[in-house]
Every structure is written in structure tokens, then in C-alpha cells.
Amino acid sequence: MNFVSDNTAGASAPVMAAIAAANDGNSPAYGTDAWTGRVERLFCDLFEHEVAVFLVTSGTAANSLALACLTRPWGAVLTHQESHVADDECGAPEFFSDGAKLVGLPGIGNKIQPELVAKTLARMREGALHQVQPQALAITQATECGLVYTPAEVRALKDAAEPRGLKLHMDGARFANALVALGCSPAEITWKAGVDVLSFGGTKNGAWAAEAVVFFDPAVAAEMKWRRKRGGHTLSKGRLIGAQFEGLLAGGHWLALARHANAMAALLADAVVKGGAARLAWPCQANAAFLILDTAAQARLKAAGIGFIAWSDTALAEADALKPGEVIGRFVMSFSTRKEDVERLISVLNG
């Protein structure tokens, strides 16, 4: 059993069927195909807003190209110190922005607080020759610790950053999981709350290799077509990405997949906490459960061959500090996670 990541799952059956259907015959290349055109309109309808959409194949490309459009080489991006763009993109945001600086901020559960944003901006003097100039704030939805920003929390961050003109970028690798947890509309958690650019994740939620960069002000996307081409993500057979999104978005399929993954994570978190085998590092709000495991629980997991990741404790609240021998185990559920496997995991953890 492998709970290391939702990247370990394949693609859903409707997505694979959509790829197979799009594969038949010939079609114009480089995103000028009918599938991509239909998907661009689907995103406008989904967000109840005229948007500019650019399809790419990886979250790294989506985040890095989006931030490159928001910053200049002497600029800075404020983000959580353990965010994906800071820790897991191998320097791609800095590379594609030609050297913009990432400024890492602390925060429990990898959530950034607006008060800290305002305080940090006050230290970064506007127009100062010797300092990078802050130009973007990047948040992750859901966070790397599985927490979800509410629309009010997103708006508060935008309000803290807006006086200095910062654009707000949302890394939505698990956007669908956050959305079903919140029960709001895509518009309410993005542009209505102040988000300027969204990296809309598909790969972790049933797609094969499909991500979308969604600009809520098309004018901000002026450079994107060239940046995407220069970055190697303007695919000649772009219809095979567009087809994935058609299959994913049709009939709310993407939300059903996320809802299942969230339910499996909640099942694990609730059962293990009630059984006393572990305690939660952070509330289980999306599709990952972060369990504080003692040495006995770790040994049982190892003996059973169950895969998980030992997670950083940097973003723990002080009251939840680890005891000697304890680790935080990250258990991520996907659209394909089977209930019987989660129940087996619960049984192992409960001894």
C-alpha cells in the first residue's frame, strides 16, 4: 500500500477515454485545435469570468511561468518558506523569472498570515536601490500541510499585499480538493477573493499530464505565450492536454474525484485519532492526513510495507511539538484510493 503521494495514481477512465477519442485523426497543432478552444471557454464558464488560459504539462511549469509573468528579475515573490514553489521546484521559479528572489515566510500549517505579509513589506523599502522589489505573493491551496484557505483568508492576504501593488498567485495543485472542502464556487475562492493568477491542477486529480495557468486579467498574461514557448511547454499535439481537461471537467467529474480523495483522508484521520494510535499534526481538511507517529506505530507501518513520507515539523504549532522518537507521517489519498486499503492502514496503525 502506497500513501506517499497522489502523483502515484494514474489517470481516471473518463480522462483516458477523452485522450483516446482526441487521438483519432488529424488536428491543428500548438494549441490551435478545437479541444483547446473548447477548454478555454469551459474555464471561462467555470470561473464565471473572462480568463486567459494556458495549458502545460506540469505543476512546476504552471507555477514558474505564472510567477515569471508577475515579476521582473529584480523583483521578489513572498511565499511560505516551505511552499512548493520555494522547496520543490528545483529553482524553476527563479530560473524562468530570470532571477527574481523568493522570500520565505513562516506560518503554522504552511498558511501565511496577512499581518506577517504587511510587516515584511514594511521592511522592504519601496524603490530602495539595494533591495529587491516585492511584486507577487504566492500561496498554496490546499497548503503543503493539507490546510485550506477560506475566501475571507485569501481576501485578507490580498488586502495586505495590494497597497504595494503585489499580484496574488495561487498554486492550485490540489485546488479541487480545497474547493470541495470549502463548498464554495471556483469564482469565490479565486478572482472574487483577489487572486490574479491560478495554477489549476489536473495531474494530481485524475489527469495524466495536464495543468492550466488561469489569468483572471488577460492583460497580465501578455507575455505568457512567449514564456510558455521558450519554456518548452507549447506542445505540438496540444489537443491531448485539452482533451484531458474536457474529460476531467465534464459533468463535475473533477469534483467527484477530489471528493473521494478527501473522504478517504478523513476516514483515516478520524479513525486513527479515535483509536488513540496517533494525533493529528494539523486538521485534515483536504486529501492528506498528517499523523504524529510514535516509534511503535512507525515500526508497525514498516513491517506492513506501507509507504508514507516523514514530513517536516517546522510548521507545527508550539503546543504540538514532537516528543522524542516521534515523526509526522504524511498519508496522501487520491481519486483511486480504495476504502479497503485505508481500513487496512487503520488496522495496522491501531495495532
Secondary structure as the mmCIF struct_conf table of DSSP 4:
data_model
#
loop_
_struct_conf.conf_type_id
_struct_conf.id
_struct_conf.beg_label_comp_id
_struct_conf.beg_label_asym_id
_struct_conf.beg_label_seq_id
_struct_conf.end_label_comp_id
_struct_conf.end_label_asym_id
_struct_conf.end_label_seq_id
STRN STRN1 ASN A 2 ASN A 2
BEND BEND1 VAL A 4 VAL A 4
HELX_RH_3T_P HELX_RH_3T_P1 ASP A 6 THR A 8
BEND BEND2 ALA A 9 ALA A 9
HELX_RH_AL_P HELX_RH_AL_P1 ALA A 13 ALA A 22
TURN_TY1_P TURN_TY1_P1 ASN A 23 ASN A 23
BEND BEND3 ASP A 24 GLY A 25
BEND BEND4 ALA A 29 ALA A 29
TURN_TY1_P TURN_TY1_P2 TYR A 30 GLY A 31
BEND BEND5 ASP A 33 ASP A 33
HELX_RH_AL_P HELX_RH_AL_P2 ALA A 34 PHE A 47
TURN_TY1_P TURN_TY1_P3 GLU A 48 GLU A 48
BEND BEND6 HIS A 49 HIS A 49
STRN STRN2 ALA A 52 VAL A 56
BEND BEND7 THR A 57 THR A 57
HELX_RH_AL_P HELX_RH_AL_P3 GLY A 59 LEU A 70
TURN_TY1_P TURN_TY1_P4 PRO A 73 TRP A 74
STRN STRN3 GLY A 75 HIS A 80
TURN_TY1_P TURN_TY1_P5 GLN A 81 GLU A 82
BEND BEND8 SER A 83 SER A 83
HELX_RH_AL_P HELX_RH_AL_P4 HIS A 84 ASP A 87
BEND BEND9 ASP A 88 GLU A 89
TURN_TY1_P TURN_TY1_P6 CYS A 90 GLY A 91
HELX_RH_AL_P HELX_RH_AL_P5 ALA A 92 PHE A 96
TURN_TY1_P TURN_TY1_P7 SER A 97 ASP A 98
BEND BEND10 GLY A 99 GLY A 99
HELX_LH_PP_P HELX_LH_PP_P1 ALA A 100 ALA A 100
STRN STRN4 LYS A 101 LEU A 105
HELX_RH_3T_P HELX_RH_3T_P2 ILE A 108 ASN A 110
HELX_LH_PP_P HELX_LH_PP_P2 LYS A 111 GLN A 113
HELX_RH_AL_P HELX_RH_AL_P6 PRO A 114 ARG A 123
BEND BEND11 MET A 124 MET A 124
TURN_TY1_P TURN_TY1_P8 GLU A 126 GLY A 127
TURN_TY1_P TURN_TY1_P9 LEU A 129 HIS A 130
BEND BEND12 GLN A 131 GLN A 131
STRN STRN5 GLN A 133 THR A 140
BEND BEND13 GLN A 141 ALA A 142
TURN_TY1_P TURN_TY1_P10 GLU A 144 CYS A 145
BEND BEND14 GLY A 146 GLY A 146
HELX_RH_AL_P HELX_RH_AL_P7 PRO A 151 ALA A 161
HELX_RH_3T_P HELX_RH_3T_P3 GLU A 162 ARG A 164
TURN_TY1_P TURN_TY1_P11 GLY A 165 GLY A 165
STRN STRN6 LYS A 167 GLY A 172
TURN_TY1_P TURN_TY1_P12 ALA A 173 ARG A 174
HELX_RH_AL_P HELX_RH_AL_P8 PHE A 175 LEU A 182
TURN_TY1_P TURN_TY1_P13 GLY A 183 GLY A 183
TURN_TY1_P TURN_TY1_P14 PRO A 186 THR A 190
HELX_RH_3T_P HELX_RH_3T_P4 TRP A 191 ALA A 193
TURN_TY1_P TURN_TY1_P15 GLY A 194 GLY A 194
STRN STRN7 VAL A 197 GLY A 201
HELX_RH_3T_P HELX_RH_3T_P5 THR A 203 ASN A 205
TURN_TY1_P TURN_TY1_P16 GLY A 206 GLY A 206
BEND BEND15 TRP A 208 ALA A 209
STRN STRN8 GLU A 211 PHE A 215
BEND BEND16 PHE A 216 ASP A 217
HELX_RH_3T_P HELX_RH_3T_P6 PRO A 218 ALA A 221
TURN_TY1_P TURN_TY1_P17 ALA A 222 GLU A 223
HELX_RH_AL_P HELX_RH_AL_P9 MET A 224 ARG A 230
TURN_TY1_P TURN_TY1_P18 GLY A 231 GLY A 232
TURN_TY1_P TURN_TY1_P19 SER A 236 GLY A 238
HELX_RH_AL_P HELX_RH_AL_P10 ARG A 239 LEU A 249
HELX_RH_3T_P HELX_RH_3T_P7 ALA A 250 GLY A 252
HELX_RH_AL_P HELX_RH_AL_P11 HIS A 253 GLY A 275
TURN_TY1_P TURN_TY1_P20 GLY A 276 GLY A 276
BEND BEND17 ALA A 277 ALA A 277
STRN STRN9 ARG A 279 LEU A 280
BEND BEND18 ALA A 281 TRP A 282
BEND BEND19 ALA A 286 ASN A 287
STRN STRN10 ALA A 288 LEU A 293
HELX_RH_AL_P HELX_RH_AL_P12 THR A 295 ALA A 304
TURN_TY1_P TURN_TY1_P21 GLY A 305 GLY A 305
STRN STRN11 GLY A 307 GLY A 307
STRN STRN12 ILE A 309 TRP A 311
HELX_LH_PP_P HELX_LH_PP_P3 SER A 312 SER A 312
TURN_TY1_P TURN_TY1_P22 THR A 314 ALA A 315
BEND BEND20 LEU A 316 LEU A 316
HELX_RH_3T_P HELX_RH_3T_P8 GLU A 318 ASP A 320
HELX_LH_PP_P HELX_LH_PP_P4 ALA A 321 LYS A 323
TURN_TY1_P TURN_TY1_P23 PRO A 324 GLY A 325
STRN STRN13 VAL A 327 VAL A 332
TURN_TY1_P TURN_TY1_P24 PHE A 335 SER A 336
HELX_RH_AL_P HELX_RH_AL_P13 LYS A 339 LEU A 349
TURN_TY1_P TURN_TY1_P25 ASN A 350 ASN A 350
#
